[in-house]
């Protein structure tokens, strides 16, 4: 059990359901005054906006009650893009984060054995969408990370069932990791076609938009102390194209950090595991092409080639499909990926010792 130093409430399974007297004390008037005073919310200019805001306060209050929580989750997840300060409201309101964590923990028994239903998946995805909102907001991201809340999502990433409820659950969980670590993802960085998902999953995934550069070092350090890399590699190997793309993007972001690159290349076992999965993905992409997924695979290879030891190993294990014209048609309109691929080949050729006939010699 984790103690959340900066979270609004220590999460314990036996605190729910909250007693009726507690819910009364957490009435609408108290929440309104607390939020307006502590969060320094600006006055709402129109009467209509005031009504909408009152509904937001009401739905936040209703999260505390198991009887009203499901509808509140649905309504708040719909409004999270249109209420800029929803994240601080959720984080600082009494019991809200604990209620969202309870929604996550409640479906643990349904993932092993895999009995998760579409209704259960949709409900927990709505809770994850609100956590994603908290993870992406600059005022709450650090506290969210310090509370180690992403660890509650790791059991979902362990799942291997290919049914839609599980796939949406994994994708949404990956989306929370993306928002926690790297905020919004640009279309150039991760061009995910959320039209591939139903409306709820598209809204919950929430991993499109403009990339906002943030201080990622704290996040990288946190991720490297967890099992996120093997979890991403597992999804990269066996997930759907969309979840593979998100997992590969997370690995790419870790590799782009100097600490992350050094960590993965520190031992042969770590590097070989990453290289093996990337190689399998290239082989699969040669049979079932995906330009958006190939882009991130190539970028991972290019970054690995920046490490001297990894570069030597890649000279021996880089898939032939990246050296010939296998992907020429797939990349014909993608100048960025073609440039990365050319740079990768160049990196592997530089410093290579050859005999007088031009044949590469093995390293001494």
C-alpha positions in Angstrom: 0.0 0.0 0.0 1.3 3.4 -0.9 1.2 6.5 1.2 0.3 9.5 -0.9 2.3 12.3 0.6 0.9 15.1 -1.5 -2.4 13.5 -2.5 -5.6 14.9 -0.9 -6.3 11.6 0.9 -4.5 8.4 1.8 -6.1 5.6 -0.3 -7.4 2.7 1.7 -10.0 0.2 0.5 -11.9 0.3 3.7 -12.8 4.0 3.6 -15.5 3.3 1.0 -18.3 3.8 0.8 -18.3 7.1 2.6 -20.9 7.5 5.3 -23.9 9.6 4.6 -23.0 12.2 7.2 -19.6 12.7 5.4 -21.4 13.2 2.1 -23.7 15.8 3.7 -20.7 17.7 5.1 -19.3 17.6 1.6 -22.3 19.3 0.2 -22.4 21.5 -2.8 -22.1 24.8 -0.9 -18.9 23.7 0.8 -17.3 22.5 -2.4 -18.2 25.7 -4.2 -16.7 27.9 -1.5 -13.6 25.7 -1.1 -12.8 25.6 -4.8 -13.4 29.3 -5.3 -11.3 30.3 -2.3 -8.4 27.8 -2.5 -8.1 27.6 -6.3 -8.5 31.3 -6.8 -11.0 30.7 -9.6 -11.8 33.7 -11.8 -15.4 35.0 -11.7 -17.6 33.4 -14.3 -18.7 36.1 -16.7 -22.1 34.7 -17.9 -25.1 33.2 -16.2 -25.0 30.2 -18.5 -21.4 29.5 -17.7 -22.3 29.8 -14.0 -24.9 27.1 -14.3 -22.4 24.9 -16.1 -19.9 25.4 -13.4 -22.4 24.6 -10.7 -23.0 21.3 -12.5 -19.2 20.6 -12.5 -19.2 21.1 -8.7 -22.2 18.9 -8.3 -20.7 16.1 -10.3 -17.4 16.3 -8.4 -19.5 16.0 -5.2 -21.3 13.0 -6.6 -18.1 11.1 -7.1 -18.0 10.6 -3.4 -21.1 8.4 -3.5 -21.0 5.0 -5.2 -24.7 5.4 -6.1 -24.1 8.6 -8.1 -20.5 8.1 -9.2 -21.0 6.4 -12.6 -23.1 9.2 -14.1 -20.7 11.8 -12.6 -17.7 10.0 -14.2 -19.4 10.1 -17.5 -20.4 13.7 -17.4 -17.0 15.0 -16.1 -15.1 13.0 -18.7 -17.1 14.7 -21.4 -16.3 18.1 -19.9 -12.6 17.7 -19.2 -11.5 19.4 -22.4 -13.8 22.4 -21.9 -13.0 23.1 -18.2 -9.3 24.3 -18.0 -9.1 24.1 -14.3 -10.9 20.8 -13.8 -7.6 19.0 -12.8 -7.0 21.2 -9.7 -10.7 20.9 -8.8 -10.4 17.1 -8.9 -7.1 17.0 -7.1 -8.0 19.3 -4.2 -11.6 18.3 -3.6 -12.0 15.9 -0.7 -12.0 12.2 -1.5 -12.1 12.6 -5.3 -8.8 10.9 -6.1 -9.5 8.1 -3.7 -12.9 7.6 -5.4 -11.1 7.4 -8.8 -8.6 4.9 -7.4 -11.4 2.8 -6.0 -12.9 2.6 -9.5 -9.5 1.2 -10.7 -9.1 -1.3 -7.9 -12.6 -2.5 -8.2 -12.0 -4.1 -11.6 -8.7 -5.9 -10.6 -10.6 -9.1 -10.0 -12.0 -8.9 -13.5 -8.6 -8.9 -15.3 -7.4 -12.2 -14.0 -9.1 -14.4 -15.0 -10.1 -12.0 -17.9 -13.9 -11.4 -17.4 -13.9 -7.7 -18.0 -17.1 -6.5 -19.7 -17.6 -3.6 -22.0 -19.6 -1.7 -19.3 -16.8 -2.2 -16.8 -14.2 -1.1 -19.3 -16.2 2.1 -20.2 -16.7 3.0 -16.6 -13.1 2.6 -15.6 -11.9 4.4 -18.8 -14.0 7.4 -17.7 -12.2 7.3 -14.3 -8.8 7.1 -16.2 -9.8 10.0 -18.4 -10.1 12.1 -15.2 -6.8 10.9 -13.9 -5.3 11.7 -17.3 -6.7 15.2 -16.9 -4.9 15.5 -13.6 -1.7 14.0 -15.1 -1.6 16.6 -17.9 -2.2 19.7 -15.9 1.0 21.7 -14.8 -0.4 22.5 -11.4 -1.1 18.8 -10.5 1.3 16.7 -12.6 4.1 16.7 -10.0 1.9 15.8 -7.1 0.2 13.1 -9.2 3.6 11.6 -10.0 4.8 11.9 -6.4 1.8 10.0 -5.3 2.9 7.1 -7.6 -0.6 6.9 -9.0 0.6 5.5 -12.4 1.5 2.3 -10.6 -2.2 1.6 -10.1 -2.5 1.3 -13.9 0.3 -1.2 -14.4 -1.9 -4.3 -13.7 -3.9 -3.2 -16.8 -0.8 -3.1 -18.9 0.0 -6.7 -17.8 -3.1 -8.0 -19.5 -2.9 -9.9 -22.7 -6.5 -10.4 -23.7 -7.2 -9.1 -27.2 -10.9 -8.3 -26.6 -12.0 -4.8 -27.1 -12.7 -4.0 -23.4 -9.1 -5.0 -22.5 -7.6 -3.2 -25.6 -9.4 0.1 -24.7 -8.3 -0.3 -21.1 -4.6 -0.8 -22.1 -4.8 2.1 -24.5 -6.3 4.5 -22.0 -3.8 3.5 -19.4 -1.0 4.1 -21.8 -2.5 7.5 -22.5 -2.3 8.4 -18.8 1.4 7.5 -18.8 1.9 9.7 -21.9 0.1 12.6 -20.3 2.0 12.1 -17.0 5.4 12.0 -18.7 5.2 13.9 -21.8 2.0 16.0 -21.7 0.2 16.4 -25.0 1.5 14.6 -28.1 1.9 16.4 -31.4 0.6 14.9 -34.6 4.2 14.9 -35.8 5.3 13.1 -32.6 2.4 10.6 -32.5 -0.2 10.7 -35.2 -2.8 8.5 -33.6 -6.0 8.0 -35.5 -8.5 8.2 -32.7 -11.3 7.5 -35.2 -10.1 3.9 -34.9 -11.8 3.9 -31.5 -15.4 4.4 -30.4 -16.3 7.9 -29.1 -15.7 6.9 -25.4 -12.3 5.4 -26.1 -11.3 8.3 -28.3 -12.2 10.7 -25.5 -10.5 8.7 -22.8 -7.3 8.1 -24.8 -6.9 11.8 -25.2 -3.4 11.6 -26.8 -3.7 14.0 -29.7 -3.1 17.7 -29.7 -0.1 20.0 -29.4 3.0 18.9 -27.7 3.9 21.1 -24.8 7.6 20.8 -23.7 7.9 20.2 -20.0 10.6 19.2 -17.6 10.6 15.4 -18.2 13.6 14.4 -16.2 11.6 13.8 -13.0 9.2 11.6 -15.0 12.0 9.6 -16.8 13.6 8.9 -13.4 10.3 7.7 -12.0 9.5 5.5 -15.0 13.0 3.9 -14.9 12.4 2.8 -11.3 9.2 0.9 -12.4 8.6 -1.9 -14.9 7.2 0.4 -17.6 9.9 -0.6 -20.2 9.2 -4.4 -20.1 5.4 -3.6 -20.1 5.8 -1.4 -23.1 7.9 -4.1 -24.9 5.2 -6.7 -24.2 2.5 -4.4 -25.8 4.9 -3.6 -28.7 5.1 -7.3 -29.4 1.5 -8.4 -29.0 -0.8 -5.4 -28.9 -3.0 -3.8 -31.5 -1.4 -1.4 -34.0 -2.7 1.6 -32.0 -1.5 0.4 -28.6 1.8 -0.7 -30.2 2.2 2.8 -31.5 1.6 4.4 -28.1 3.9 1.9 -26.3 6.6 2.5 -28.9 6.3 6.3 -28.4 6.8 5.9 -24.7 9.9 3.9 -25.3 11.1 6.5 -27.8 10.7 9.3 -25.3 12.6 7.3 -22.7 15.4 6.7 -25.2 15.6 10.3 -26.2 16.5 11.2 -22.6 20.2 10.7 -21.9 19.5 8.9 -18.7 17.0 6.6 -20.4 19.4 5.7 -23.2 22.2 5.0 -20.8 19.9 2.8 -18.7 18.7 0.7 -21.6 22.3 0.3 -23.0 23.8 -0.4 -19.6 23.6 -4.1 -19.9 23.5 -6.5 -22.8 20.2 -8.1 -21.5 18.3 -4.7 -21.6 19.6 -3.8 -25.0 19.1 -7.2 -26.5 15.5 -7.3 -25.3 14.7 -3.9 -26.8 16.5 -4.8 -30.0 14.7 -8.2 -30.3 11.3 -6.6 -30.0 12.1 -3.9 -32.4 13.4 -6.5 -34.9 10.2 -8.5 -34.6 8.2 -5.3 -35.2 10.1 -4.5 -38.3 9.5 -8.1 -39.6 5.8 -7.7 -38.9 5.7 -4.3 -40.5 7.2 -5.7 -43.7 4.1 -7.9 -43.9 1.5 -5.5 -42.5 2.8 -1.9 -43.1 2.0 1.0 -40.9 3.7 4.3 -41.6 2.9 5.8 -38.2 4.2 2.8 -36.2 7.3 2.4 -38.5 8.2 6.0 -37.8 8.6 5.4 -34.1 10.4 2.2 -34.6 13.0 3.9 -36.8 13.4 6.7 -34.3 14.1 4.2 -31.6 16.8 2.6 -33.7 18.3 5.9 -34.6 18.5 6.9 -31.0 20.1 3.6 -30.0 22.8 4.2 -32.6 23.9 7.3 -30.6 25.3 4.9 -28.0 28.7 3.5 -29.0 28.1 0.0 -27.7 24.6 -0.2 -29.1 25.9 1.1 -32.4 28.4 -1.8 -32.6 25.7 -4.3 -31.8 23.2 -2.8 -34.3 25.8 -3.3 -37.1 25.2 -7.0 -36.6 21.5 -7.1 -35.8 19.8 -4.3 -37.7 17.0 -5.9 -39.8 17.7 -6.2 -43.5 14.3 -4.6 -44.2 15.7 -1.3 -42.9 18.7 -1.5 -45.2 16.9 -2.3 -48.5 13.9 -0.9 -50.2 11.3 -2.9 -48.3 9.6 0.2 -46.9 10.2 2.5 -49.9 6.6 2.6 -50.8 5.4 3.1 -47.3 7.7 6.0 -46.7 7.4 7.7 -50.1 5.6 10.7 -48.6 7.3 10.7 -45.2 10.4 12.8 -45.5 11.1 12.8 -41.8 11.2 9.0 -41.4 13.3 8.7 -44.6 15.8 11.2 -43.2 15.9 9.3 -39.9 16.5 6.0 -41.7 19.3 7.5 -43.8 20.9 8.9 -40.7 20.7 5.5 -39.0 22.4 3.8 -41.9 25.1 6.5 -42.0 25.7 6.2 -38.2 26.2 2.4 -38.5 28.6 2.9 -41.4 30.8 5.6 -39.8 33.9 4.2 -38.0 33.4 0.8 -39.4 36.7 -1.0 -40.3 36.9 -2.6 -43.7 39.5 -4.8 -45.5 41.0 -3.7 -48.8 38.0 -5.2 -50.7 35.6 -3.0 -48.8 34.1 -5.9 -46.7 33.3 -4.9 -43.1 35.6 -6.6 -40.5 34.3 -7.7 -37.1 35.2 -5.3 -34.2 38.5 -6.1 -32.4 
